[in-house]
Amino acid sequence: MPVQRLNHAVLFVRDVERSVAFYREALDFRVVMGGQGAAFLQAPGSSNDHDLGLFEIGAQAGPSGAGRTSVGLYHLAWEVDTLQELERIAVKLTELDSLVGASDHSTTKALYAKDPDGIEFEVSWLVPADLITEEILKDRSHIRPLDLAREKERYGAQTRGGLGVSIPV
């Protein structure tokens, strides 16, 4: 049986309460279990037991050197259902001074942000399979700035993303 999907990710953080507050505020995650120096969070649309585990290692922890001075994870990516939801999250991440980029990868519309410990993550919407054309596929090699207004006009603010791509039809 092949791997089906990512079930959860675990992050080491300086302050678990600060990180929980951030993920609640930024992405509407909820705590499903917690304890001394640990928390397990679930995304609002998820049926996983938990999607994100957080383990506190203390304020003395240095920044991650991954990608600069060492190998390691670059980012996690969470998917949203609609471009309207992607736009709502873009506003929230901007308010939190967390948004660091927004890219149009042709088949994927992506926001990039950093949590309080500088750990990068992505929130994305995927073009549904029935709307992917040869032109869109050819454009995947070009990364452009994301224009959410244009994409909502093109695909519709409420169009369910990922159908036939990450979500079986």
N, C-alpha and C positions, 0 to 999 in steps of 0.2 A: 504494500500500500504506500503510495507516495505521500510526501508532506502535503498537507492541505492548505494551511495558512499559518500565520504567526498568531499565537495565542496570547502572549503577553511579553512585555519587556520589563527589565529591572534596572533601576538607576541608583547609583550611590550619590547622595546629596549631602550638602553641609548641614542643612536644617530641614528636617522632615515636615514640620508644621508650615514653614514658609513655602516649601514646594507643594504641599497639599493645597494651600490657599491659592497658589498660582494656577495649578491645573484645574481647580474648581472654577476659578474666575475666568480663565482663558478658554477652556474647552468643556466646561460643565461636567467634568468628571465628578464622581461621587465616591466617598470612602465606603468600601464594603467590609473592611477589616483593618484593624490597626493595633498597635501595641507600642511598647517602649522603643522609640527610634525606628519604627517601621510603619508603613501604611500601604494598603492595597486598594487601588482605585479602578473604577469601571467607567468606561465611556457611556454616554447616555443612550446610544443606539446599539449597544453591545449585549450579546448573550453570554459572553465569556464570564467565568468566575471572577476574573479581574483582568484588566488590560495593562496596568502599570503598577509595578511594585517599587516602592521607594525605601531605601535604607540609609539612615543618617550615619555619617562618619565624622561630623564635627566641623566647626568653623575653621580649624587649622588646615583643612584639606586644600591643597593647591589646585590650580586649574588643570583641566585635561590637556595633555599635549597631543592627543590624537589628531593626526593629519598634519601636524606641524613638526613635532619632535619624536613621535612614536606612532605605531600603528594603532588602530582602534576604530570604534564605531563613529561614523560621520553623523548620521541622524536617524531618527525614527520618522515614519510617515503614517499619518492617520487620514482616512478617507471620509469625506462628507457626501451626503446624498444629492445636494443641489447647489447650484451657483449662488443662490440667495443665502444659503447657510455659509458658504465660503466667504461671501461678502460680510456677513454678520461677524464672523470670526476675525476677518481682516480688521474691522473696526475695533473689536475688542482688543486684539493684539497691539494695535496702534495706540489705543488708550493706555495699555500697560507698558508702553515703550519697549515692546518685545519683538515687534516685526522687524526683520532684517532684510527681507527680500520677497519678491513676488514674480514668478516666471510662468511663461506660456511655453510648455513643451509640446505643443500641438495636440497630442492625445491626452495630456494631463495639464491641468491648471493648478499651480502650486503656490502656497504661501510658505515662507521660511521664517522661523522665529527662534528665540533663545529663552530658556527658562532662567530663573534667578541664579543658577550656578553656571550659566553660559552653555548649557547642553542644548544643541540645536535639534529642532524637530520641524517636520513638514506637515501641512494640512493640505489635502488636494481633492480635486474633483476630476473624475475620469470621463472622457467623452464616451457615451454608450456605443456599443459595437455597431448598432444599426445606423449611426450617424457618422461613422468613420469612413472617409473616402480615400481614394488613392492619393489625392493631393495632401490630405491631412497626414497620411502615413509618410509621404516624402518629406514633409516639413519637420518630422521628429528630430532631424539632425540640427535644426536651428532653434536656439533658445532665445525667446524674445521677452520683453517686459510684459507682464500680465495687465490687460485692460479688461477689468471685470464687466464694465458697462457694455463693451463691445461683445464679450462672450455671452452675457445674458441676453443680448439682442439676437445673437446668432443661434444659441441653443435653447433659450428660454430659462428664466430664473428658477422655475420649478421642475425642470427636466431631471429625472432621476439618473444620476451618473453611474457609471460602472456596469450597467446592465450588459451582460454578454461578455464582459471583460473580467471584472473581479467578482461580479455577482452572476451566478448562473440564471439563465432564463428558462 
